[in-house]
Amino acid sequence: MSTPERLIESTRELLWERGYVGTSPKAIQEHANAGQGSMYHHFKGKPDLALAAILRTAEELRAAAEGVLSAPGSPYERVEAYLRRERDVLRGCPVGRLTMDPDVIASAELRAPVDETIDWLRERLAGIVEEGKEQGQFAASLDAEEIAATILATVQGGYVLARASGSPAAFDTGVRGLLSLLAPSGDKDRAPAPHEPGGT
């Protein structure tokens, strides 16, 4: 891995674990096994490196979500696959956690990729719900934008509850509850398989 790549990956890890303030240039250099000169040769400073790291994290989250949401299956099955996909629940969402970082939110430049990713995911989910309504899988009375927002709220809220309790069970419970509400009428009695903890 090249020095710029090591610096970006180290910054991603540290932002996820410690937040922006806790991610010092020295900590990044130590984590990446890179000297100060190398860091400032490739990046203007910590904000520039943080932006590269956030853009990479946002890009990976989109790719992972798209891989599930564009897979074969009915709209319900694709929403279910998104909700049940492997995640490191107790670490939280690497993008969602950035929304709780006051330094990221205070910076229009750092916040932009976070907002864009959340907006993209909400619109992508809304499109799938709309597709399900057209196919008669979801009730025609459902508002696709509201359901998409509910799916995102369930995932992000599930991370918070799981971290608070120290167990993925709270995340799993929220997912099962939402899926039971969304399940097509013929599937209401189907017992959902438990979530397997594991990305975002």
N, C-alpha and C positions, 0 to 999 in steps of 0.2 A: 504494500500500500504506500502511495506517495506521501510526502510530508503534508501537502494541503489536504489530502484525504484523511490522514490520521488526525489532523487538527479539526476538521469538520466533524468526523465521527466522535472524537473526544468531547467536543462542545455539545453535540447532541446528547450524549450520555449524561454529561454534567448538568445541562439545562433540565433534563428530565428528573434527575436525582435532587438537584440543589436549587434550581431556579436561576434567574439571571444574576441576581446580586451575589449568590453563593458560588457562581462560576467565575472565578478570577482568572486573568490571563496566566498567572503562575500555575494555577491548578490545571488549566488547559494544556500548557506546555509540558507539565509533569506527566499528565495522563497520556499525551500524544508522544512522549519521549522526543520532544522537539525543543530547540533552543529559542530564545527570545528573538534572535535575528531572523530565524526561519519563519516564525509566526508573522513578524512585521514585514518580511519580504513578500509574503503571499497575501496578507490581509492588512487593511489600514489600521485595524484595531479590534477590540472586543465587539463593538456593535456590528462591524462588517462580517466578522466571523460568526457571530450569533445569527445574523440574517441568513448566511449560507447554510447554517445548521438547521434553522427553522424551515427554510425552503426545502431542504432535503427531507426533513421529517414529514412535511406536508405532502410532498410528492410521493413518498413511500406509503403514507396512509391512503391517499387517493388510489394508488395502484392496487393496494391490498383490498380495499373496499370494492373497487371496480371488478377485480377478479372474481369476487363472490357475487356481486350484483348483476354481472353480465353472464353468469354461468347458466347452463340449461336449467329449466324448471319453471314452475308456475310463479306468478308474482309473490304469492304467499311463501312458497318454498325459498325464493331468493331473499325475501325479507328475513325469514327464519334463519337461513344460512348466514346472513350478515350478523344477526343478533347472537348466533351461537358460535361464530368463528373464534378460532383460538386467540386468546388474549392473555396478557400477563396482568390479570385483574388487580392484583394488590399493588402493582407499580402505578396504575392509573394510565390514562390515555396521554401519550406524549404531546398531542396537540391540545387536548382539553385542559391539561395542566397548565399550559402556557396562558390560558385565559384567566388563570388565577394569579398570574405573576404581574404585580403592579407595574414593574419596569417595562415589561413587554407591552402591556395594554396602554401605557403612557406614550409609547413610541408608535407613531402612525406607520412607520416603515416596518417595524418588527411585527406589529399587529396584523398588517395587511394579509400575509399568507395564511394566518390563522383564520381570519374572517372569511377569506376566499374559500378555504378548504371546508369550513363548516357550511357555508352557503352552497357550495357545490354538492356536498353530501345530502343536505336537505332537499335540494332540487332533484337530485338523482333518485332519492327515496320517494319523493312525491310523484315522480314520473312512473315509478313501478306501482305505487298505490293506484294511480289513475288507470294504468293498464289493467290492474286487477278489477277495478270497478267496471271497466268496459267489458271484461270477460265474465262479469257476474260473480267473481270470486269474493270481492269485497262489496259491502252494502253501498248502493248508489248514493245514500245520504251522507257518506263519509266525505269530509273535506281532506283532499290529498295532502295539502300543505300542513294542516293541523296534525294529521297522522304522522307525517314525516318528522315534524317537530317533536311529537310524542316519542317516536322511536329514538331520536337523538337524546332526548331528555332521559329516557330510560337507561340508555347506555352510559351517559355521563353521570347521571345520578347513581347508577349501580356501582360505578367505580368509587364514588365518594363513600357510599354506604359500606362497600366491601373493605375499603381502607380503614374506615372508622371502626369496624368490627374485627378487622384482622382476618377476615375469612371471605372467600369468593361466594359464599352461600347467598349473601344479600343480593349480589349481582344476578346470580342464577334465578332467585325468586322473582325479581323484577322482570327478567326476560320471560320466564314461564308465564307470569301474569299477563304481560302484554300479548304474548303469542296466543294465549287462550281467548283473549278479547278479539283478536284479529282473525282467528281460525275460521275458515269457511264452515258453514253450518254442519256439513257432513263430517267434519273433523273435530268437532267440539269435545268428543269423548276420548280422543287420542291422547295418551299420556306422553308429554314431552320428555325426551331423554335429558338427563342432567347435563349441564354445561361442563365442558372440559377446559379448565384454566390453561392458559399457556402463553400477541401483538396487539393490535388495536382494532 
